[in-house]
């Protein structure tokens, strides 16, 4: 039972699963488990920083791989997508199943939650049917002890027929024993005898009609009993992979086809259709898991989750759930806005101080003046703006977002918004991708991978830009501060936060409306159901939160932004410095766009600032200042009062400020996000649509507001 590395060669690992090995002596370990079992913590604890992420070949699901060395051997650890089963109802389940079947892992470690073992055993039992080289890692043992839950690991090991190791990965408890057990199973020092699932009599008889022929064809390359069951379940996706892997078309065997037809006829005569068959398979798994759990789990306090239930009664209630969510969102934004001001100013000071040394260096090299202007006033100054304005908010927002995730609150957000997304024919998980978009829309687009349905994933991608990222916050905050709440005095920060929060709520409403419209037109379909697990509230690990949010999110997104902003700086410099008939190209373009921009309550320079700000929203205001002051490079004014006066001198009114805030909320995604959408969808069509949809929405809204204000005589 199970596969060995020698059966097909290490090339399969690279070709089918993008697993990189240094030598054939490397030991492959698959890490499987339900979501919210601490599987990622186990992965990080074992591999440390020796890991990298990518995508599974042909998929948009993250592929995390890591390495560690133990007792002189090198282990390649593959973190499979978190799933509840291997019945291939989603892309994640298909990937996990295919890797365990064909990825040739020497060991498959299944991570389970000690506080809800019965539910997790479902997946354990399914994996045991595929391969015999299985280890059960019962994680979160520390939480189980706190709740008065005791798991008899030795008895559990006896009942399952596989090694069982108890761990608390956060503290490192049991990890050394886990490594030793992995080594023993991988090298054959521990022989496992996995328990077989007891299916009902009719199902077992049908399997027995097929299994002998399957075994004759495939031998011990794969569990013939499990393959027979999948044949009855008509799992076409699995057999396509099997045909490729074994270089043999299983369905082409006449004897097998005949036996399968007899088995299906037998089931039909007993009134068992495909849905009934699947129900019986699942029922057998649940029954077995329940039977085992009752024998090994002792709960001292039946009300161990009373606190979680009480808190959920408040945070997910119909009356308090949404207001609390909005209030928490407001706090996060306020902390981001308030906390980013000083580090942004400090970074800007440092970068522009470094600019002088770079200038001296280029002069020392004897570089021509044109080269200095392009590199320093064009490329470097653009990069300085992007990093100094973008990095501090992300470095605050992403840790706060990860903190809420670590606490277990984000699944409650998805629960609260699931009803509204279903009304819009979208997926409830879109609430999480939307929240991630507040930090960065590119990160929000990547987060859409958690949505299984391709249609609903596209909906989430196409509408993610309706929530403003931290790159648009500075513009929204500045405009709210100088035009809408300028007289709020000591409460100006709070008033600006409320104004920005109102804009954000409008963006969320537009997300619902656009999702519904797309679901009725080009992306027709009904919302799919999904399992939403509300994990227990946990004490966050601050150190790991900071590391994960900075390295996995902040620096990743910032790197893409810098890659796009650098060439954009050159274009901006050319537009501002090359003249035709005594006017810069920027001024000519602004004059050309001015009539159209006026219909939207804007002017030509504002529209040009948005166009040239395509690489990064952070540089829209600096470009606008540069255009108004007819300067050759981007500038920063010393105070908001100076900025307000500059805008007033160029004909701004409160309508101009409101329309610019609305267009800041609703216009094309930045270059980094567009690049990410192209990579995620592998389609220019959907990338173009993601550009058009928010832009057309913004033009219409700004036009209605501007013309409405003029008709009513409000300006």
Buried (B, 14 or more C-beta within 10 A) or exposed (E): BBBEBEBBEBEBBEEBBBBBBEEEEBBBBBBBBBBBBBBBBBBBBBBEEEBEEEBBEEBBBBBBBBBBEBEEBBBBBBBBBBBBBBBBBBBBBBBBBBBBBBBBBBBBBBBBBBBBBBBBBBBBBBBBBBBBBBBBBBBBBBBBBEBEBBBBBEEBBBBBBBBBBBBBBBEEBBBEBBBBBBBBBBEEEBEBEBBEBEBEEBBBBBBEBBBBBBBEBBEEBBBBBBBBBBBBBEBEEBBEBBBBBBEEEBEEBEEBBEBBEEBBEBBEEEEBEEEEBBEBBEEBBBBBBEEBBEEBBEEEEEEBBEEBEEBBEEBBEEEBBBEBBBEBBBEBBBBBBBBBBEBBEEBBEEBBEEBEEBBEEBEEEEBEEEEBBBBBBBBBBBBBBBBBBBBBBBBBBBBBBBBBBBBBBBBBBBBBBBEBBBEBBBBBBBBBBBBBBBBBBBBBBBBBBBBBBEBBBBBBBBBBBBBBBBBBBBBBBBBBBBBBBBEBEEEBBBBBBBBBBEBBEBBBEBBBBBBBBBBEEEBEBEBBEBEEBBBBBBEBBEEBBBBBBBEBBBBBBBEBBBEBBBBBBBBBBBBBBEEEEEEBBBBBBBBEBBEEBBEBBBBBBBBBBBBBBBBBBBBBBBBBBBBBEEBBBBBBBEEBEEBBBBBEEBEBBEBBBBBBBBBBBBBBBBBBBBBBBBBBBEEEEBBEBBBEBBBEBBBEBBBBBBEEBEEEEEE
